[in-house]
Amino acid sequence: MKIGMLTGMKDVFLYNHCGRSKRMLTFNSLNDIESPLDFLIMDEKYVTVESLIKFIEKHPRMNYMKYIYILLKESSEVKSVLLKKNGVTVIPSGLPEKQVVSRVNKILYGENHNKKKNTIIFFGADSKVGTSMIAQSVAEKLSENRNIKVLLAVFDGSPGLDYTTEPGCKQSIDTVRAKIINGIVSNSEIMDVCIKRDGLYLLPGTQSIVYRKYYHPEHIETLMGQLAEAFDVVIVDSGSNIELGMTIGALNSAYHKFLICTQQRTCHRHFKQVRSQVLSKLEVKDFCLIINKYFVNELLPDRYQLAEAYESPHICSVPYSEFSLQAEMERRTIYKFHESGYTEAIDQITSVIGESLGIEVKAKKEISSLFSKVFKYRKEGVG
């Protein structure tokens, strides 16, 4: 791949592409380009919009060359339109340097160029849709395979201990916050912070409302790459707090993305706002849809209508569970109650993940629904 550069950021691109492209060429002007390239990266300091359009029209033999133009300051929308009409990909102004590099990398190498395939994120279309419950249930199911190491990382701005028996745990991501921010945390230090039970590692999230703001997207992106190498499967509970740096970092670096929604119209309205104002600008897309707390009712949208509304392929509908309140009180996931409909849904989600990762996932032999209910009532002291 031959990549040409006419930009003040050439040193940054050379550093970030070191070893990935054998031929990265720097030029001083468009006139120096004598033969076609695969890509040409420019910014408006080196190349004006007018001169680039003139160059494209004058050199039709270079039509297959892909142009990437970086805007350095707020420009007229007309300029962007003119560039796009001439087949130029425009990087908007006002982005941090790392985001510019990230966007260019996506164009050069594809959407998932630097993402590890064993990273899976669950993101809520709105709050209280059950993202944490689904994420932890899936992690618990995957961890039943004792041949793999499964991590559940909580990057939603909370400790993430609602469904564990360690509510007073003093260790969390905050324990190694300074090292994470400086990119020097070791695998052993991460392991020490994790809660380990039944083959599952749980990395508790931040316990401080104040500390939330210190985790920037790039800190979590670096951490995600490290976690992906230390564990066979990394499940991320990102909640729905899109304003948090840790949530954005997790979304940027996860390979498989699952969107959790409900049939509530308020949920869809909220997600539309998030998608238009944040996700589209971050170029976060390609979600798979999971509908939680699902009811079959003619007054509610069905899975086909929701898949169309959310513009995402439907993976699974998780039925509403009568164990929801009991699970919350006992600090356990609904998956632990062996309710047939819920367990089958979790099996369906994990089988999709397992197949994509080449991991064997066995369906769990369920206790009958009637027995589950009797067991439930006995625990409550009824009868």
NORBEL-V651271 format. One record per backbone hydrogen bond with DSSP energy under -0.5 kcal/mol. NH is the residue of the N-H (numbers start at 0). CO is the residue of the C=O. Records with the same first field share a line. If there is no record, write none. Layout:
NH = CO / CO
//
This chain:
2 = 0 / 22
3 = 38
4 = 24
5 = 40
9 = 6
12 = 8
13 = 9
14 = 10
15 = 11
16 = 12
17 = 14
19 = 16
20 = 16
22 = 0
24 = 2 / 22
26 = 4
31 = 28
32 = 29
33 = 31
37 = 1
38 = 1
39 = 65
40 = 3
41 = 67
42 = 5
43 = 69
45 = 42
46 = 42
51 = 47
52 = 48
53 = 49
54 = 50
55 = 51
56 = 52
57 = 53
58 = 54
61 = 58
62 = 59
64 = 61
65 = 37
66 = 86
67 = 39
68 = 88
69 = 41 / 67
70 = 68 / 90
78 = 75
79 = 75
80 = 76
81 = 77
82 = 78
83 = 79
84 = 80
85 = 81 / 82
86 = 83
87 = 82
88 = 66
89 = 87
90 = 68
91 = 89
94 = 91
98 = 95
99 = 95
100 = 96
101 = 97
102 = 98
103 = 99
104 = 100
105 = 101
106 = 102
107 = 103
108 = 104
109 = 105
112 = 109
114 = 111
115 = 252
118 = 115
119 = 117 / 233
120 = 255
121 = 235
122 = 120 / 257
123 = 238
124 = 259
128 = 125
133 = 129
134 = 130
135 = 131
136 = 132
137 = 133
138 = 134
139 = 135
140 = 136
141 = 137
142 = 138
143 = 140
144 = 141
145 = 143
147 = 144
149 = 147 / 198
150 = 232
151 = 200
152 = 150 / 234
153 = 202
154 = 152 / 236
163 = 160
168 = 165
172 = 203
174 = 171
175 = 171 / 172
176 = 173
179 = 175
180 = 176
181 = 177
182 = 179
183 = 178
184 = 178
189 = 185
190 = 186
191 = 187
192 = 188
193 = 189
194 = 201
195 = 193
196 = 194 / 199
199 = 196
200 = 149
201 = 194
202 = 151 / 200
203 = 201
204 = 158
211 = 207
212 = 209
213 = 210
214 = 210 / 211
215 = 213
218 = 215
219 = 215
220 = 216
221 = 217
222 = 218
223 = 219
224 = 220
225 = 221
226 = 222
227 = 223
228 = 224 / 225
229 = 225
230 = 226
231 = 148
232 = 148
233 = 117
234 = 150 / 232
235 = 119
236 = 152 / 234
237 = 121 / 235
240 = 237
241 = 239
243 = 240
247 = 243
248 = 244
249 = 245
250 = 246
251 = 247
252 = 248
253 = 249
254 = 115 / 118
255 = 118
257 = 120
258 = 287
259 = 122 / 257
260 = 258 / 289
267 = 263
268 = 264
269 = 265
270 = 266
271 = 267
272 = 268
273 = 269
274 = 270
275 = 271
276 = 272
277 = 273
278 = 273
279 = 274
281 = 277
282 = 278
283 = 278
284 = 282
287 = 256
288 = 312
289 = 258
290 = 315
291 = 260 / 289
293 = 317
296 = 294
299 = 296
305 = 301
306 = 302
307 = 303
308 = 304
309 = 305
310 = 306
311 = 306
312 = 286
314 = 288
315 = 288
317 = 290 / 315
318 = 316
319 = 293
323 = 320
326 = 322
327 = 323
328 = 324
329 = 325
330 = 326 / 327
331 = 326
335 = 332
336 = 333
337 = 334
338 = 333
342 = 338
343 = 339
344 = 340
345 = 341
346 = 342
347 = 343
348 = 344
349 = 345
350 = 346
351 = 347
352 = 348
353 = 349
354 = 350
355 = 351
356 = 352
357 = 353
358 = 353
365 = 363
371 = 367
372 = 368
373 = 369
374 = 370
375 = 371
376 = 372
377 = 373
378 = 374
379 = 375
380 = 377
381 = 376
//
